[in-house]
């Protein structure tokens, strides 16, 4: 009896746990995705897919991987990836794009060598700044900097790659500490957010649905890829993108309007005060709006109109300055809004955080022996 059930238990365990092959596959695809995003956004400047709430390239990679996994299941179900493995690969790729995406590590490469490459006799940076900059945080090798800024060199050459290693390792340690602290904080708040506040996570709906089909986790009802509504949506989005893409290359070809950001031109007073008043109809944005709470959706467009009303009013009374840092200080208001959200989140979770704080000082409490993962006492210690 034990011999008959052992393979089943092993298969069950592998289906609900992270496996080495999933991690290795995720790291390999993360490297490819990082190169893809960097070339597209930094070198070519043709896409800002990492600015969208749902990253484009990880979804594409997951789609291809899901299709291949469906084919593999027909040949050998034992070798096919489980839903947990597919999600592991997706999470690794998404985290890699979070770091490699817009305005994060992309900017770090330009920052670590900026003070040395752009130092001139006129600005005096060599005397004013260089003595106060820790050398292990920046890149001061002019040969490597010339190859980086001027191009035409291969990064595989040791004398060009070597000078990058120490500053990248130092900043990498900072990023690892930052990510670790955020993961610990998420673990401490996960139970309160999911079970008490019932927060919605619309970003996880699509990958969950896709992987439940590919892994065989769903046995009843129409599967994700067999649902005609899914393919109807794909056909509509693909058709619009194809038509408008041809129009960009051949202007004489007709286009489908309103599916891109457009800015109406207001020259009359005081409507000329409108700032970045764009409008457009993006199918994916409309779809995502159905997944978020209605009060959050309301806040998005309501406070956008409030900001525009402030710009028009400031133009009307003659106090409008260069936005967003001038009056009425939209950038400062946005920073204040983020701080208010942080304070509000702390206030709504203060009872839970106080409960966790009391429990972590109790010896032998169940909070230190969770059913899965690391205990909250350990998470608190790592976070601090």
Helices and strands as residue ranges (DSSP letters): H 2-15, H 20-38, I 39-44, G 49-51, H 56-75, H 83-100, H 105-112, H 114-117, H 125-128, G 130-132, G 135-137, H 142-150, H 158-191, I 192-196, G 202-204, H 205-214, G 224-226, H 228-249, E 262-263, G 271-273, E 278-279, H 283-289, H 294-316, H 330-348, H 350-359, G 366-368, H 376-383
